[in-house]
Amino acid sequence: MAYGSHEEKVYYVEESTYGETPGPNPSMLGLKTTFDAQHNLDAGLLKLRGIGSRDLDTIKKGLRKPTLKFGYYLPSAAPINFLLFAQNLNSMSVEVIYEKGTSIVDLLFKGMKIDQVTVELTDIESETAVITVPNVELMGQNVVVGTSKNSDQYADYSGAVVYNESYVKKDTTTLDRVTDWSWTIENHLKRVLVIRSTNGELLKYLQERHRDAYGELTFEFESKDEHDEVLAGTEFSLEFGLGGSNKAVFSNCKWQNVRNIGRIEDLIAVKAPFVAKSIAIS
């Protein structure tokens, strides 16, 4: 019988040596509210042709490119534990387990780092008015496929950070007009492959390059403040509450543009995307 998403779980553990899962029997941490998990095992095939035929002559294994992406609701138990990997760029082993009774398919992704992550709080009148990570994308070095779990120590971070446990500060002022916010970190990881005969199909490491940090706020249209600031090129900081004392601070921000959106049956909203020079999650 086919596996369903209710029989799938995602766990992770930080690596001390790149591409090597700690062990034996590491303490694996899970995000209980994970959704839309997708993985891709790209063999990086080399496809070679020669004269005298319309068909391929040789197919060889190339650089292995495992990727993993999913979303999750920020857990109230430990809101930033996983999110910090987007900042410190430490590597993880990520285990995807499909379990149906005694039948198990286990995918252990090694040398994984967060390439891109988006965090948002939107639609606060809905039944899911919590801080959400709608998309986190990871790249890695290798995958080990098995029929048994990697450990017998698993713990799930559960709960959620509700909209009224968050806040937005601009410089030192708490904003009381914001209805939605979102922000993204892009690390622009590069796969580094070297010539070697042992494990030649595996990358040597993942190297971070330039970082982009940007986002967008939606305001109730009550003043012209953002319009003045985008014209003046005003610089500011933005602080987003992530539950408890946890926060993400974007420094040296500027509005990219400001636009009003109004429908005849609704109030006018102000969309204000921003870019930042740096970000710190704590």
C-alpha positions as CSV (number, residue, x, y, z in Angstrom):
1,M,0.0,0.0,0.0
2,A,1.1,3.5,-0.7
3,Y,2.4,5.9,2.0
4,G,0.5,9.0,2.9
5,S,1.7,12.3,4.3
6,H,0.4,11.3,7.8
7,E,3.0,8.5,7.7
8,E,5.9,10.9,7.0
9,K,8.1,12.7,9.6
10,V,11.1,15.0,9.3
11,Y,13.9,15.2,11.9
12,Y,17.3,16.9,12.0
13,V,20.5,16.9,14.0
14,E,23.5,19.3,13.7
15,E,26.7,17.8,12.3
16,S,30.1,18.5,13.9
17,T,31.9,17.3,10.8
18,Y,30.4,18.2,7.4
19,G,28.5,15.4,5.8
20,E,28.8,13.0,8.8
21,T,25.8,12.2,10.9
22,P,26.7,12.2,14.7
23,G,26.4,8.9,16.3
24,P,25.7,6.4,17.3
25,N,22.1,7.0,18.2
26,P,22.0,10.8,17.9
27,S,19.2,12.9,19.5
28,M,17.0,13.8,16.5
29,L,14.7,16.9,16.7
30,G,11.5,17.2,14.7
31,L,9.1,19.9,13.5
32,K,5.7,18.4,14.3
33,T,3.8,20.9,12.1
34,T,5.8,20.3,8.9
35,F,3.8,20.4,5.7
36,D,4.3,20.1,2.0
37,A,7.6,18.2,2.3
38,Q,9.3,17.5,-1.0
39,H,12.7,16.0,-1.8
40,N,14.7,15.5,-5.0
41,L,17.6,13.1,-5.6
42,D,19.3,14.4,-8.7
43,A,22.0,12.0,-9.9
44,G,23.5,14.8,-12.1
45,L,23.9,12.3,-15.0
46,L,26.5,12.9,-17.7
47,K,25.0,12.3,-21.1
48,L,27.5,11.7,-23.9
49,R,27.0,11.5,-27.6
50,G,29.2,10.6,-30.6
51,I,29.0,10.7,-34.3
52,G,27.3,7.8,-36.2
53,S,24.2,7.6,-34.0
54,R,21.2,9.7,-33.0
55,D,21.1,8.1,-29.6
56,L,23.2,8.6,-26.5
57,D,26.5,6.7,-26.4
58,T,27.2,6.8,-22.7
59,I,25.4,7.7,-19.5
60,K,27.5,8.2,-16.4
61,K,26.9,9.4,-12.8
62,G,27.9,13.0,-12.2
63,L,27.5,15.3,-9.2
64,R,24.9,14.2,-6.8
65,K,22.5,17.0,-5.9
66,P,20.1,16.2,-3.1
67,T,17.6,18.9,-2.2
68,L,14.8,19.1,0.3
69,K,12.0,21.7,0.8
70,F,9.1,22.0,3.2
71,G,7.0,24.4,5.2
72,Y,6.2,24.4,8.9
73,Y,4.4,26.5,11.6
74,L,6.9,28.1,13.9
75,P,6.8,26.0,17.1
76,S,6.2,27.7,20.4
77,A,8.3,25.1,22.1
78,A,11.5,26.4,20.5
79,P,10.6,29.0,17.8
80,I,14.1,29.6,16.3
81,N,16.0,26.4,16.9
82,F,15.7,25.3,13.3
83,L,15.5,28.8,11.9
84,L,19.0,29.7,13.3
85,F,20.6,27.3,10.7
86,A,19.7,29.9,8.1
87,Q,21.9,32.3,9.9
88,N,24.8,30.3,11.2
89,L,24.9,28.0,8.2
90,N,25.9,25.0,10.2
91,S,25.3,21.7,8.4
92,M,22.6,19.2,9.4
93,S,21.7,15.6,8.8
94,V,18.0,15.6,8.0
95,E,16.0,12.4,8.2
96,V,12.8,11.8,6.3
97,I,10.9,8.8,7.7
98,Y,8.0,7.0,6.0
99,E,6.5,4.6,8.5
100,K,3.6,2.2,8.0
101,G,3.4,-0.2,10.9
102,T,6.6,-2.2,10.8
103,S,7.4,-1.1,7.2
104,I,9.9,1.8,7.0
105,V,11.5,3.8,4.2
106,D,14.2,6.0,5.7
107,L,16.0,8.8,3.7
108,L,19.0,10.3,5.6
109,F,20.1,13.6,3.9
110,K,23.7,14.5,4.9
111,G,25.6,17.8,4.7
112,M,22.4,19.8,4.4
113,K,22.4,23.6,4.7
114,I,19.6,26.1,4.4
115,D,19.8,28.0,1.1
116,Q,16.6,30.0,1.4
117,V,13.9,30.5,4.0
118,T,10.7,32.7,4.1
119,V,8.9,33.5,7.4
120,E,5.5,35.2,7.4
121,L,2.5,36.2,9.4
122,T,-0.5,36.8,7.2
123,D,-4.3,36.5,7.1
124,I,-4.6,37.1,10.9
125,E,-8.4,36.6,10.8
126,S,-8.1,33.0,9.6
127,E,-8.0,29.7,11.6
128,T,-4.2,29.5,11.0
129,A,-3.3,32.9,12.2
130,V,0.2,31.8,13.4
131,I,3.8,32.6,12.3
132,T,4.5,30.3,9.4
133,V,7.6,29.3,7.5
134,P,5.9,28.6,4.1
135,N,9.1,27.6,2.4
136,V,12.5,26.4,3.5
137,E,14.9,25.1,0.9
138,L,18.0,23.0,1.8
139,M,20.9,21.7,-0.3
140,G,23.2,18.9,0.6
141,Q,26.0,16.4,-0.1
142,N,24.5,12.9,0.0
143,V,21.5,10.7,0.8
144,V,21.5,7.3,2.4
145,V,18.4,5.2,1.8
146,G,17.4,2.4,4.3
147,T,14.6,0.4,5.9
148,S,15.3,1.3,9.5
149,K,15.6,4.5,11.5
150,N,18.8,6.3,12.1
151,S,18.2,6.5,15.9
152,D,15.9,5.6,18.7
153,Q,15.9,9.1,20.2
154,Y,13.3,11.4,18.6
155,A,11.7,14.5,20.0
156,D,9.2,16.8,18.3
157,Y,8.9,20.6,18.7
158,S,5.2,21.3,18.8
159,G,2.8,24.2,19.4
160,A,2.6,27.4,17.4
161,V,3.3,31.2,17.8
162,V,-0.1,32.9,17.5
163,Y,-0.4,36.3,15.7
164,N,-0.9,38.2,19.0
165,E,2.4,36.9,20.3
166,S,4.3,38.7,17.6
167,Y,5.0,42.4,17.0
168,V,6.8,44.7,14.6
169,K,9.1,47.5,15.6
170,K,10.5,50.2,13.4
171,D,13.6,51.6,15.1
172,T,12.3,51.8,18.7
173,T,8.6,52.3,17.9
174,T,6.1,49.4,17.9
175,L,3.9,49.6,14.8
176,D,0.2,49.3,15.4
177,R,-0.9,49.5,11.8
178,V,0.6,46.3,10.4
179,T,-1.8,43.5,9.2
180,D,0.7,41.2,7.4
181,W,4.4,40.8,7.3
182,S,6.9,38.5,5.6
183,W,10.6,38.3,5.1
184,T,13.2,36.1,3.3
185,I,16.8,35.2,3.6
186,E,18.7,33.9,0.6
187,N,22.2,32.5,1.2
188,H,23.1,31.7,-2.4
189,L,24.9,28.5,-1.6
190,K,27.3,27.1,-4.2
191,R,28.2,23.4,-4.6
192,V,32.0,23.0,-4.7
193,L,33.1,19.9,-6.6
194,V,36.8,18.8,-6.8
195,I,38.5,16.1,-8.9
196,R,38.9,13.0,-6.8
197,S,38.5,9.3,-7.4
198,T,37.0,8.5,-3.9
199,N,33.4,9.8,-3.5
200,G,34.0,11.8,-6.7
201,E,30.2,12.1,-7.2
202,L,29.8,14.0,-3.9
203,L,30.5,17.7,-3.5
204,K,33.3,18.7,-1.2
205,Y,31.4,21.3,0.7
206,L,28.7,24.0,0.3
207,Q,30.0,27.5,0.2
208,E,27.9,30.5,1.1
209,R,28.2,33.6,-1.1
210,H,26.4,37.0,-0.9
211,R,23.3,37.1,1.3
212,D,20.0,38.8,0.5
213,A,17.6,39.8,3.2
214,Y,14.3,41.4,2.2
215,G,10.6,41.4,3.0
216,E,7.3,43.2,2.9
217,L,4.9,44.9,5.4
218,T,1.2,45.5,4.8
219,F,-0.3,48.5,6.6
220,E,-3.7,49.9,7.2
221,F,-3.7,53.2,5.2
222,E,-3.8,55.8,8.0
223,S,-0.9,58.1,7.2
224,K,1.5,59.1,4.5
225,D,4.6,58.1,6.5
226,E,5.8,55.3,4.2
227,H,5.3,57.5,1.1
228,D,7.5,60.3,2.6
229,E,10.2,57.8,3.6
230,V,10.4,56.1,0.2
231,L,10.9,59.4,-1.4
232,A,13.5,60.6,1.1
233,G,15.4,57.3,1.1
234,T,15.0,57.1,4.9
235,E,17.0,54.3,6.6
236,F,15.5,52.3,9.5
237,S,15.6,49.0,11.3
238,L,12.8,46.5,11.6
239,E,12.3,44.0,14.5
240,F,9.9,41.1,14.2
241,G,8.8,39.2,17.3
242,L,9.0,35.4,16.9
243,G,7.5,34.3,20.2
244,G,8.8,34.7,23.7
245,S,12.0,36.8,23.7
246,N,12.9,35.6,20.2
247,K,13.2,38.1,17.3
248,A,14.6,38.8,13.9
249,V,16.2,42.2,13.4
250,F,16.8,43.7,10.0
251,S,19.3,46.6,10.0
252,N,19.8,49.5,7.6
253,C,16.5,48.9,5.8
254,K,15.0,51.1,3.1
255,W,11.6,50.8,1.4
256,Q,11.9,49.6,-2.2
257,N,8.5,51.1,-3.2
258,V,5.1,51.8,-1.6
259,R,1.8,51.1,-3.3
260,N,-1.8,51.5,-2.2
261,I,-4.2,48.7,-2.8
262,G,-8.0,49.4,-2.6
263,R,-11.1,47.5,-3.5
264,I,-14.5,49.2,-3.6
265,E,-15.8,46.8,-0.9
266,D,-12.8,47.0,1.4
267,L,-10.4,49.4,3.2
268,I,-7.2,50.6,1.5
269,A,-4.0,48.8,2.4
270,V,-0.4,49.9,1.9
271,K,2.1,47.4,0.6
272,A,5.7,48.3,1.5
273,P,8.5,45.9,0.4
274,F,11.9,46.6,2.0
275,V,15.5,45.5,1.6
276,A,18.1,45.3,4.4
277,K,21.8,45.3,4.6
278,S,21.9,42.6,7.4
279,I,19.7,40.4,9.6
280,A,20.2,38.9,13.1
281,I,18.0,36.2,14.6
282,S,18.1,35.7,18.3
